[in-house]
Amino acid sequence: MPASQSRARARDRNNVLNRAEFLSLSQPPKGTPEPRSSARKASGPSAQPPPASEGPRERRQSQQLPEEDCMQLNPSFKGIAFSSLLAIDICMSKRLGVCAGRAASWASARSMVKLIGITGHGVPWIGGTILCLVKSSTLAGQEVLMNLLLALLLDIMTVAGVQKLIKRRGPYETSPSLLDYVTMDLYAFPAGHASRAAMVSKFFLSHLVLAVPLRVLLVLWAFCVGLSRVMIGRHHITDVLSGFIIGYFQFRLVELVWMSSNTCQMLISAW
């Protein structure tokens, strides 16, 4: 026995693989996955198979995510363009709102800018038109004034309906004035002052004989009314542009349903 043990020790010493630098070759590397048989044995008793009553349809439904948890990874070009234009509109409107508050850069000119906006309000225009209609003594003047009154009423109802439907807020938190509550001009889109200014200016340019300087001043007035609403932070730029477009189409609609002199006289006599 001692002789055999000494021979075994000598054999181990002479074995090259038993040296320190070759031990990594004879040992398995760390992190080696266990054999499948052991893994199967370990997971066999603890793992539970899916119930036999659950069909493939139920398994597919359980794997589907709800719609609110899904992310739209490929948005449409229209959506990207609309979001970009909306962001540009809000940014530019906030920059132009130089009279939006007392701490604004042009806060000292806020009263003057608001006065320009009041010239496009519905209450002064409707009141002035009714007063001129009462004072007018010619059939042609009464015809023009009655159709202008119809256009102003149409403008108030159209703007109030669209604003109630869209309910868009302005770029700044500004509360409507008392005159705005009277004409139901409570939201930002579309700008009622801009639509009224565009409609009235187009109406006067078509039915009144004005000199060229007055015609230019009339167009500049409509532009200044729309710009004043952006400067006080009441509307966005797109609100004012939409108001100009709506005002033009209102004028075209009034031209289509233009009331004749006889109809105007009948309404005046009934009133």
Residue, then its C-alpha position, 0 to 999 in steps of 0.5 A: m500500500p505505501a508503495s502504491q500511494s507513493r507511485a500515485r503521488a509521483r504520477d500526479r506530480n508528473n502530470v502536466l495538467n495538475r500545474a497551476e497554470f493549466l488548472s483552468l483547462s481542466q475545470p469548467p468555466k464559471g457561469t456555465p448553465e446546468p445540464r438540462s436534466s438537472a434544470r428539468k428536475a429542479s423545475g419539475p415539482s415546482a412548475q405548474p402547467p397551465p390549466a387545461s380549460e384555458g384555450p388558445r383564444e383566452r391565452r391570446q387575449s391575456q397577452q394583448l396589452p390594453e389600448e391605452d398602454c400601447m405607444q404609437l411608434n409611427p405617427s402620421f405625417k398629418g399628426i406631426a405637421f398639425s402638432s408642429l403648427l400648433a406649437i408654432d402658433i402658441c409660441m408666436s402668440k405668446r411672443l406677440g402678447v406684449c400687452a397681456g398683463r401688467a408685467a408685460s413689456w408694453a403694459s403701458a399701452r394696454s388701454m390704447v390697444k384694448l380701445i382699438g379692439i373695442t372698435g370691432h366689438g359687436v355691441p357698438w356696431i349693432g347699437g350704431t346700426i340701429l341708431c342710423l336705421v332710425k335716423s335714416s330717411t332714404l330707402a337705399g340707406q335703410e336697405v343697406l343698414m338692414n342688411l348690415l344689421l342682418a350681417l352683424l347678427l349672423d356674425i354674433m350667432t356664428v362666432a358664439g356657436v363655433q366658440k361653444l363647439i371648439k372651446r379653445r382657450g387663449p394663450y394667456e389666462t384673461s377673463p372676458s369683459l362685460l361686453d364679451y359676455v353680452t355677445m357670448d364671445l367667451y372663448a378664443f377660436p375664432a376671434g369674433h372681433a376679427s370676423r366682424a372687422a373683416m365682414v364690416s370692412k368688406f361690406f363697406l368697400s362693396h356698398l359705399v363709395l369711398a376714396v382710395p385713402l379711406r379704403v386703405l384706412l378701412v383695411l388697416w383698421a380691420f388688421c389692427v383690430g385683429l392684431s390688438r386681440v393678439m397683443i392683449g393675449r386674448h386670441h392666438i394668431t390662428d384664431v384671428l386668421s380664422g376670424f378673418i376667413i369666417g368674416y369674409f364668408q359671412f359677407r358672401l352669405v349676406e350677399l346671397v340672401w340680400m334683402s330687397s328694399n320692399t322686404c326691408q320696408m316690411l320689416i321696418s314697418a313691422w318693427 
